[in-house]
Amino acid sequence: MSSKPEVIIQVTYDTERFVSSTIKSVGAATFYGVVSVATAFVNKGLMSTHDFDFPVIVMVAQMIFTIVLLETLRFFDLIDLPAFTLKRGRAFLWPAVFYGINAVLALSALSHMNIAMYGVLKRCVPISTLILSVYILKKTFPSKMTIISVVFLSVGCLIAGYGDLGFNPVAYICGGLSNFTQAVYLILVQKFSQQDMTTAQTLQLNSYNTLPLLLLYSCINREIIDMWQYKHFYSIQFIIMFFLAISMGCLLNYSLFMCASLTSALTTSVVGGLKALAQTLLGLFTFGGVSHNLATYTGISVNLSGGILYIFSKYRENRKNKSYDMKKVMSISSAEDFKDLANGHVVNGNPVQKSIGTFLTVDHQKSES
């Protein structure tokens, strides 16, 4: 009684899809990071250099600009976008509400603190996103390395904030609340993107829903009235900067929603944290107002370490989960069997299937006397 040795393997892969998905995700994340850095500096220039301290009005203008742009593109059939309806708007209400709250809080914080410390503070978003993803999206907790990296990001923020001698409690409260609301709306956007909603549709619904909320708030805080006292409305430099700010805001929203849909809410928030590092370093040498002390630089260093650790953690997870899967599923007991398998034949009465991009086998056992 003897049996032939068995080699049990299965190869499952879809290289093209894996590579395409990776390129899209990395591209979306990079695009969001670059646009986000540029937008922060443009907004800071508008509010500081030109003294236009009306963040809600800036957001109102951004929503109007986005709606006009999308409807123009839709009218000329340049994009595939359904018309806005109240039914579609109600379905996307809560993401828009949290987006509007976050935008107002973020711009309020930015207008009362230096751009470097604003960037550091915004890097606390990942820890909020991590926790809320578990409860809202019903996800399991990520790996220990991912959690440690997110904690590093947040601890570094606290250390750097302690070293900021220009500490403004109102700005830091607005920034902290902005982190929470940003985490919520990123998670909600990710949830809606799983329902096959395109980035353009997300941008459309968000703009329509957010506009009346922002208009209402601008009336409550009297920005819509106080802005008419601004003295430089007809300055060419101001007009150019204002138009640049609202157009960059539109592009930022598009890149953010695209990043959240192609990657995840947590990755999007971490990308925001990493772009904030560049924002912080550039801010040290541009708008100023940064406290150059041990706590500030220690916090920034810890923050950077957390960002690098997160990238390494996601890299390891992708390598572990990528679609090259060698498992013990199928028995091959002879060279003839392997040849038949490669030709897509039936081996010992068991079907062997082949398809483009995927090699799928059906489990069978072979034993001879």
C-alpha positions in Angstrom: 0.0 0.0 0.0 1.6 3.2 -1.1 0.6 6.7 -2.0 2.2 9.3 -4.2 3.5 12.4 -2.6 1.1 15.3 -2.9 1.9 19.0 -3.5 -1.1 21.1 -2.4 -1.2 24.6 -3.9 -3.6 27.3 -5.1 -2.6 30.5 -6.8 -5.2 33.3 -6.7 -4.3 36.6 -8.2 -5.6 39.6 -10.1 -2.6 41.6 -10.8 -4.1 44.2 -13.1 -6.9 45.1 -10.7 -4.6 45.2 -7.7 -2.1 47.6 -9.5 -4.9 49.8 -10.8 -6.5 50.1 -7.4 -3.2 50.9 -5.8 -2.3 53.6 -8.3 -5.7 55.2 -8.0 -5.5 55.2 -4.2 -2.0 56.6 -4.1 -2.9 59.2 -6.7 -6.0 60.3 -4.9 -4.2 60.6 -1.6 -1.3 62.6 -3.1 -3.7 64.9 -5.0 -5.6 65.6 -1.8 -2.5 66.3 0.2 -1.0 68.7 -2.4 -4.3 70.6 -2.9 -4.9 70.7 0.9 -1.5 72.3 1.6 -2.0 74.9 -1.2 -5.6 75.7 0.0 -4.5 76.3 3.6 -1.9 78.9 2.5 -4.3 80.6 0.2 -6.9 80.9 3.0 -4.3 82.1 5.5 -3.2 84.7 3.0 -6.8 85.9 2.4 -7.6 86.2 6.1 -4.2 87.4 7.4 -2.6 89.4 4.6 -5.8 90.9 3.3 -7.5 90.9 6.7 -10.7 89.3 5.3 -11.7 87.6 8.6 -15.1 86.2 7.4 -14.6 82.4 7.1 -18.3 81.6 6.8 -18.7 84.0 3.8 -15.7 82.3 2.2 -17.5 79.0 2.6 -20.7 80.4 1.2 -18.9 81.6 -1.9 -17.2 78.2 -2.3 -20.5 76.4 -2.3 -22.1 78.8 -4.8 -19.0 78.5 -7.0 -19.1 74.7 -6.9 -22.9 74.6 -7.7 -22.5 76.9 -10.6 -19.5 75.0 -12.0 -21.2 71.6 -11.6 -24.5 72.7 -13.1 -22.7 74.3 -16.1 -20.8 71.1 -16.8 -24.0 69.1 -16.4 -25.9 71.5 -18.8 -23.3 71.0 -21.6 -23.2 67.2 -20.9 -19.6 67.4 -20.0 -20.1 65.2 -16.9 -22.7 62.5 -16.1 -24.5 64.1 -13.2 -28.2 63.8 -12.3 -30.2 66.9 -11.4 -30.4 67.8 -7.7 -33.7 66.8 -6.0 -34.9 67.2 -2.4 -35.1 63.4 -2.1 -31.4 63.0 -3.0 -30.5 66.0 -0.8 -32.2 64.5 2.3 -30.3 61.2 1.8 -27.0 63.1 2.1 -28.1 65.5 4.8 -25.9 64.4 7.8 -22.6 64.3 5.9 -23.3 67.9 4.7 -24.2 69.1 8.2 -21.0 67.8 9.7 -19.0 69.2 6.7 -20.5 72.6 7.2 -19.8 72.6 11.0 -16.2 71.4 10.4 -15.5 74.0 7.7 -16.6 76.9 9.9 -14.7 75.6 12.9 -11.5 75.0 10.9 -11.5 78.4 9.2 -12.2 80.0 12.6 -9.3 78.2 14.2 -7.0 79.1 11.2 -7.8 82.8 11.5 -6.8 83.0 15.2 -3.6 80.8 15.2 -0.4 80.5 13.2 -0.5 78.2 10.2 2.2 75.8 11.6 0.3 75.1 14.8 -3.0 74.8 12.9 -1.3 72.1 10.8 -0.1 70.3 14.0 -3.5 70.5 15.6 -5.3 69.0 12.6 -3.2 65.9 12.9 -5.4 64.8 15.8 -8.1 63.9 13.3 -6.8 60.3 12.7 -7.4 59.1 16.3 -11.0 60.4 16.2 -11.5 58.7 12.8 -10.0 55.5 14.1 -12.4 55.3 17.1 -15.5 56.5 15.2 -14.9 54.0 12.3 -15.3 51.1 14.7 -18.7 52.3 16.0 -20.2 53.9 12.8 -18.8 51.6 10.1 -18.7 48.6 12.4 -15.1 47.9 11.5 -12.7 46.0 13.7 -9.8 47.8 15.4 -6.8 48.1 13.1 -3.4 46.5 13.9 -1.4 47.5 16.9 1.2 49.3 14.8 -1.6 51.4 13.2 -3.0 52.3 16.6 0.4 53.2 17.9 1.1 55.4 14.9 -2.2 57.3 15.3 -1.4 57.8 19.0 2.0 59.2 18.1 0.3 61.6 15.7 -2.0 62.9 18.5 0.6 63.0 21.3 2.9 65.0 19.1 0.1 67.5 18.5 -0.4 68.0 22.3 3.3 68.5 22.9 3.7 71.0 20.1 0.5 72.8 21.3 2.0 73.1 24.8 5.1 74.7 23.3 3.0 77.3 21.4 3.5 80.5 23.4 0.9 82.2 21.2 -1.7 79.9 22.6 -5.3 81.0 21.9 -7.9 79.0 23.8 -10.7 79.8 21.4 -8.7 78.8 18.3 -7.7 75.5 20.0 -11.3 74.7 21.0 -12.4 75.4 17.5 -9.6 73.2 16.1 -10.4 70.4 18.5 -14.1 70.4 17.6 -13.2 70.6 13.9 -11.2 67.4 14.3 -14.2 65.5 15.6 -16.6 66.8 13.0 -14.1 66.2 10.2 -13.8 62.5 11.4 -17.6 62.1 11.4 -18.2 63.5 7.9 -15.2 61.6 6.4 -16.7 58.3 7.8 -20.1 59.2 6.5 -18.7 60.1 3.0 -16.9 56.7 3.0 -20.2 55.0 3.9 -22.1 56.8 1.1 -19.4 56.1 -1.5 -19.9 52.4 -0.8 -23.4 52.9 -2.3 -21.9 53.6 -5.8 -22.2 57.4 -5.4 -19.6 59.2 -7.6 -17.3 61.9 -6.4 -19.1 64.5 -8.5 -22.5 63.4 -7.0 -21.1 63.7 -3.5 -19.7 67.1 -4.2 -23.1 68.2 -5.7 -25.2 67.0 -2.8 -22.8 68.4 -0.3 -22.8 71.9 -1.9 -26.5 72.1 -2.2 -27.1 70.9 1.4 -24.4 73.0 3.0 -25.2 76.3 1.3 -28.4 77.1 3.2 -26.9 76.1 6.6 -23.9 78.4 6.0 -26.1 81.2 4.9 -28.2 80.8 8.1 -25.1 80.8 10.2 -23.7 83.9 8.5 -26.8 85.7 9.5 -26.6 84.5 13.1 -23.0 85.6 13.6 -23.6 88.8 11.5 -20.8 88.0 9.0 -23.1 88.7 6.1 -23.6 92.2 7.5 -20.2 93.0 8.8 -18.4 92.0 5.6 -19.8 95.1 3.9 -17.5 97.2 6.1 -14.5 95.6 4.5 -12.4 98.3 2.8 -10.7 96.4 0.0 -13.5 94.9 -1.9 -12.4 96.6 -5.2 -8.7 95.9 -4.8 -7.4 93.8 -7.7 -5.1 91.8 -5.3 -8.1 91.0 -3.1 -10.3 90.0 -5.9 -7.7 87.6 -7.3 -7.0 86.1 -3.9 -10.7 85.7 -3.1 -11.4 84.0 -6.4 -8.3 81.8 -5.9 -9.5 80.8 -2.4 -13.1 79.8 -3.5 -11.8 77.9 -6.5 -9.2 76.1 -4.4 -11.9 75.3 -1.9 -13.9 73.6 -4.6 -10.9 71.6 -5.7 -10.1 70.6 -2.2 -13.6 69.3 -1.6 -13.4 67.2 -4.8 -10.0 65.8 -3.9 -11.1 65.0 -0.3 -14.3 63.2 -1.3 -12.4 61.2 -4.0 -9.7 60.2 -1.5 -12.3 59.1 1.0 -14.1 57.0 -1.6 -11.0 55.4 -3.1 -9.1 54.7 0.2 -10.8 55.1 3.6 -11.7 57.7 6.1 -8.8 56.8 8.3 -6.3 57.0 5.4 -7.7 60.3 4.3 -7.3 61.7 7.7 -3.8 60.5 8.0 -3.0 62.0 4.6 -4.3 65.2 6.0 -2.0 64.8 8.9 1.0 64.2 6.7 0.2 67.2 4.5 -0.1 69.2 7.7 3.6 68.3 8.4 4.6 70.0 5.1 2.2 72.8 6.0 3.8 73.2 9.4 7.4 73.2 8.1 6.5 75.8 5.4 4.6 77.8 7.9 7.7 78.1 10.1 9.3 80.3 7.3 6.3 82.1 5.8 3.5 83.6 8.0 5.5 83.3 11.2 4.0 83.4 14.7 5.6 80.0 15.6 7.2 79.5 19.0 10.7 78.2 18.4 11.3 76.1 21.5 12.0 72.5 22.6 8.4 71.5 23.1 7.3 72.7 19.6 10.1 70.9 17.8 9.7 67.7 20.0 6.0 67.6 19.2 6.5 68.1 15.5 9.2 65.3 15.6 6.8 62.9 17.4 4.1 63.8 15.0 6.3 63.0 12.0 7.3 59.7 13.5 3.7 58.7 13.8 3.0 59.6 10.2 6.0 57.5 9.0 5.0 54.6 11.2 1.4 54.7 9.8 2.7 54.6 6.2 4.9 51.6 7.1 2.0 49.9 8.9 -0.3 50.3 5.8 2.5 49.0 3.6 2.8 45.9 5.7 -0.9 45.3 5.7 -1.1 45.7 1.9 1.7 43.2 1.5 0.0 40.8 3.8 -3.5 41.2 2.2 -2.5 41.5 -1.5 -4.0 39.1 -3.9 -1.1 36.7 -4.3 -2.5 33.9 -2.1 -0.7 30.6 -1.8 -2.9 28.1 0.1 -3.1 24.4 0.5 -6.2 23.6 -1.5 -5.5 21.3 -4.4 -3.5 18.1 -4.7 -1.1 17.4 -7.6 0.4 14.0 -7.3 2.2 13.7 -10.6 3.8 15.7 -13.5 1.0 14.5 -15.8 -1.6 15.9 -13.4 0.2 19.3 -13.3 0.4 19.3 -17.1 -3.4 18.6 -17.3 -4.0 21.3 -14.8 -2.0 23.9 -16.8 -4.1 23.0 -19.9 -7.3 23.5 -18.0 -8.4 19.8 -18.2 -10.2 17.6 -15.8 -8.0 15.9 -13.3 -9.3 12.6 -11.8 -12.9 13.6 -12.6 -12.5 17.0 -10.8 -13.1 20.2 -12.9 -10.2 22.6 -13.2 -11.3 26.2 -14.1 -9.2 28.9 -15.6 -10.2 32.6 -16.1 -8.5 35.8 -17.2 -6.4 37.2 -14.4 -7.4 34.4 -12.0 -6.4 30.8 -11.7 -9.0 28.9 -9.7 -8.9 25.3 -8.7 -11.3 22.9 -7.1 -10.1 20.8 -4.1 -9.5 17.1 -4.7 -7.6 14.3 -3.1 -5.6 11.6 -4.9 -4.4 8.3 -3.4 -3.3 5.1 -5.1 -2.3 1.7 -3.9 
